């Protein structure tokens, strides 16, 4: 059987008519084979014809797995028997009618179908869209960490694509919230050179003078101050006691700073 001939005849019949009943959109050239959503590539078919069209496509391209999967979905059912085109058409029409009845009673699930914004809301939405579109065209200048000029970008998105990051990181860096992004300093205004980035030093842990003297005496073999050993021993006893209590209550033996 010439499956392609029958498929083309089915498509031509769908193109050369007007139906006032339930129909379904069908891609003449499937998207998995390079088809598009253009009007010229769409045709309105009845559910039975839509079902038959997909079966013919599987016959024409038996090795195309997306087409096979689409046909399997259309023929699937929760019982052991196979769905035919008549049953498929009845199910689709009944589902469409049920959806219309549900919307008539409960309203559209999106909540705004068929309604219109007032003038103030339209102006507000328009201003937001314009601001968002302008943000995309803001020029961004990138600099190395040493302050030398690197490159100019015509938009935040272009800079984000080049640095392989998201636009939010670019914007926050240019605004000054972040110091650098992907090892690049970013600015909205051009300058030949900017101040080099200096990595902040982490604060060193400081010890009291008395603590340092105690450690120094211990290293030299001298005696510690009177009462120091007893205080340390008492602290360790309290630590292990608390450790056993926590393990009995929670099953964990780790003692945090707040638990001692």
C-alpha positions as CSV (number, residue, x, y, z in Angstrom):
1,X,0.0,0.0,0.0
2,X,1.2,3.5,-0.9
3,X,1.0,5.1,2.6
4,X,2.4,8.4,1.5
5,X,-0.3,8.7,-1.2
6,X,-3.1,8.1,1.4
7,X,-1.5,10.5,3.8
8,X,-1.3,13.3,1.2
9,X,-5.0,12.7,0.3
10,X,-6.0,13.0,3.9
11,X,-4.1,16.3,4.3
12,X,-5.6,17.7,1.2
13,X,-9.1,16.9,2.3
14,X,-8.4,18.6,5.6
15,X,-7.1,21.8,3.9
16,X,-10.0,22.2,1.5
17,X,-12.9,22.3,3.8
18,X,-14.4,24.2,6.8
19,X,-15.8,22.2,9.8
20,X,-18.0,23.5,12.6
21,X,-17.3,20.6,14.9
22,X,-14.5,19.6,17.2
23,X,-11.1,19.4,15.3
24,X,-7.5,18.9,16.3
25,X,-4.4,20.6,14.9
26,X,-2.0,18.3,13.1
27,X,1.6,19.0,11.9
28,X,1.8,18.0,8.3
29,X,5.6,17.6,8.5
30,X,6.2,16.4,12.1
31,X,8.4,18.5,14.3
32,X,10.7,15.5,14.8
33,X,11.3,15.5,11.1
34,X,12.0,19.2,10.8
35,X,8.5,20.6,10.8
36,X,7.6,24.0,12.2
37,X,4.6,25.6,13.9
38,X,3.9,27.8,10.9
39,X,0.3,28.1,9.6
40,X,1.3,26.4,6.3
41,X,2.4,23.3,8.2
42,X,-0.8,22.9,10.3
43,X,-4.1,21.4,9.2
44,X,-7.4,20.8,11.1
45,X,-8.5,17.2,11.3
46,X,-11.2,15.3,13.0
47,X,-10.1,13.1,15.9
48,X,-10.5,10.0,13.7
49,X,-8.5,11.5,10.9
50,X,-5.8,12.7,13.3
51,X,-5.5,9.2,14.7
52,X,-5.3,7.7,11.2
53,X,-2.7,10.3,10.1
54,X,-0.3,9.3,12.9
55,X,-0.7,5.6,12.0
56,X,0.2,6.4,8.4
57,X,3.2,8.4,9.5
58,X,4.4,5.4,11.5
59,X,4.0,3.2,8.4
60,X,5.9,5.8,6.4
61,X,8.7,6.2,8.9
62,X,8.8,3.0,11.1
63,X,12.3,3.8,12.5
64,X,11.3,7.3,13.8
65,X,10.9,6.7,17.5
66,X,9.1,10.0,18.3
67,X,6.4,9.2,15.8
68,X,6.0,5.7,17.2
69,X,5.7,7.1,20.7
70,X,3.1,9.6,19.7
71,X,1.0,6.8,18.1
72,X,1.4,4.6,21.2
73,X,0.1,7.5,23.4
74,X,-2.9,7.9,21.2
75,X,-3.7,4.2,21.3
76,X,-3.1,3.7,25.0
77,X,-5.9,2.7,27.3
78,X,-6.2,1.4,30.9
79,X,-7.7,-1.8,29.7
80,X,-6.3,-4.7,27.8
81,X,-8.0,-3.9,24.4
82,X,-6.6,-1.6,21.8
83,X,-8.2,1.8,21.0
84,X,-9.4,2.3,17.5
85,X,-10.0,5.6,15.6
86,X,-13.8,5.6,16.4
87,X,-13.2,5.2,20.1
88,X,-10.4,7.7,20.1
89,X,-12.7,10.3,18.4
90,X,-15.5,9.7,20.9
91,X,-13.1,10.1,23.9
92,X,-11.6,13.3,22.5
93,X,-15.0,14.9,21.8
94,X,-16.3,13.9,25.2
95,X,-13.2,15.3,26.9
96,X,-13.7,18.6,25.0
97,X,-17.4,18.8,26.0
98,X,-16.6,18.1,29.7
99,X,-13.9,20.8,29.7
100,X,-16.4,23.4,28.3
101,X,-19.0,22.4,30.9
102,X,-16.4,22.7,33.7
103,X,-15.2,26.1,32.6
104,X,-18.8,27.3,32.3
105,X,-19.4,26.4,36.0
106,X,-16.1,27.0,37.7
107,X,-14.4,29.5,35.3
108,X,-11.2,29.1,33.4
109,X,-8.3,27.6,35.4
110,X,-6.1,30.4,34.3
111,X,-8.6,32.8,35.8
112,X,-8.3,35.7,33.3
113,X,-9.6,34.2,30.0
114,X,-12.0,36.5,28.3
115,X,-11.3,39.5,30.6
116,X,-9.5,42.7,30.0
117,X,-7.1,44.9,32.0
118,X,-8.1,48.5,32.8
119,X,-6.1,51.4,31.4
120,X,-4.0,52.0,34.6
121,X,-3.0,48.3,34.7
122,X,-2.1,48.4,31.0
123,X,0.1,51.4,31.5
124,X,1.7,49.7,34.5
125,X,2.4,46.5,32.6
126,X,3.7,48.5,29.6
127,X,6.1,50.5,31.8
128,X,7.4,47.3,33.4
129,X,8.0,45.6,30.0
130,X,9.8,48.7,28.7
131,X,12.0,48.8,31.7
132,X,12.9,45.2,31.4
133,X,13.7,45.5,27.8
134,X,15.9,48.5,28.5
135,X,17.8,46.5,31.2
136,X,18.8,44.0,28.5
137,X,20.4,46.8,26.4
138,X,22.5,48.3,29.2
139,X,26.2,48.4,28.2
140,X,28.5,46.6,30.5
141,X,32.3,47.0,30.6
142,X,34.4,44.2,31.9
143,X,37.9,44.6,33.6
144,X,40.5,42.1,34.7
145,X,41.2,41.8,38.4
146,X,44.3,43.9,38.0
147,X,42.1,46.8,36.8
148,X,43.0,46.6,33.1
149,X,40.2,46.9,30.5
150,X,39.0,43.5,29.1
151,X,35.9,43.9,26.8
152,X,32.7,45.9,26.2
153,X,29.3,44.2,26.0
154,X,26.2,45.7,24.5
155,X,23.8,44.1,27.1
156,X,23.7,42.3,30.4
157,X,22.6,39.1,28.7
158,X,25.5,39.2,26.2
159,X,28.0,39.6,29.1
160,X,26.4,36.7,31.0
161,X,26.6,34.5,27.9
162,X,30.3,35.3,27.4
163,X,31.2,34.7,31.1
164,X,29.0,31.6,31.2
165,X,26.9,32.8,34.1
166,X,23.4,34.1,34.7
167,X,22.4,37.8,34.1
168,X,21.6,38.3,37.8
169,X,25.3,37.8,38.7
170,X,26.3,40.3,36.1
171,X,23.8,42.9,37.3
172,X,24.7,42.5,40.9
173,X,28.4,42.8,40.1
174,X,27.9,45.9,38.0
175,X,25.7,47.4,40.8
176,X,28.5,46.8,43.3
177,X,26.8,44.1,45.3
178,X,29.4,41.6,44.3
179,X,33.1,42.4,44.0
180,X,33.7,40.4,40.8
181,X,32.0,37.8,38.6
182,X,34.0,34.9,37.0
183,X,37.2,36.8,37.8
184,X,36.0,39.9,36.0
185,X,35.2,43.3,37.5
186,X,32.1,44.8,35.8
187,X,31.0,48.5,35.5
188,X,28.3,50.4,33.7
189,X,30.6,53.3,32.8
190,X,33.8,53.1,30.8
191,X,37.2,53.9,32.1
192,X,40.6,53.0,30.9
193,X,41.7,51.5,34.2
194,X,40.0,50.9,37.5
195,X,41.3,50.0,40.9
196,X,42.7,46.5,41.1
197,X,40.7,44.0,43.1
198,X,42.4,43.1,46.4
199,X,41.4,40.0,48.1
200,X,40.4,40.7,51.7
201,X,42.6,39.0,54.3
202,X,40.8,36.7,56.7
203,X,41.2,37.9,60.3
204,X,43.7,36.0,62.3
205,X,42.7,34.2,65.4
206,X,44.1,36.2,68.3
207,X,45.0,34.8,71.7
208,X,45.1,36.6,75.0
209,X,48.4,37.5,76.5
210,X,47.8,35.2,79.5
211,X,47.0,32.3,77.3
212,X,50.2,32.7,75.3
213,X,52.3,32.9,78.5
214,X,50.7,29.7,79.8
215,X,51.6,27.9,76.5
216,X,55.1,29.2,76.6
217,X,55.7,28.1,80.2
218,X,54.3,24.6,79.4
219,X,56.6,24.2,76.4
220,X,59.6,25.2,78.6
221,X,58.8,22.6,81.2
222,X,57.8,25.2,83.9
223,X,54.8,24.7,86.1
224,X,51.5,26.1,85.1
225,X,49.8,28.7,87.3
226,X,48.2,27.3,90.4
227,X,44.8,25.8,89.9
228,X,45.1,25.6,86.1
229,X,45.2,21.8,86.0
230,X,42.2,21.4,88.3
231,X,40.1,23.9,86.2
232,X,41.0,22.0,83.0
233,X,40.2,18.6,84.5
234,X,36.8,19.9,85.8
235,X,36.0,21.3,82.3
236,X,36.8,18.0,80.6
237,X,34.7,16.0,83.2
238,X,31.7,18.3,82.5
239,X,32.3,17.9,78.7
240,X,32.1,14.1,78.8
241,X,29.2,14.1,81.2
242,X,27.2,16.4,78.9
243,X,28.3,14.2,75.9
244,X,26.7,11.1,77.5
245,X,23.5,13.0,78.3
246,X,23.1,14.2,74.7
247,X,23.8,10.8,73.3
248,X,21.1,9.3,75.6
249,X,18.6,11.9,74.4
250,X,19.3,12.2,70.7
251,X,21.5,9.2,69.8
252,X,24.3,11.6,68.7
253,X,27.5,12.0,70.8
254,X,28.8,15.2,69.3
255,X,28.7,18.1,71.7
256,X,28.4,21.6,70.2
257,X,29.6,24.9,71.7
258,X,26.0,25.7,72.7
259,X,25.4,22.3,74.4
260,X,28.3,22.4,76.8
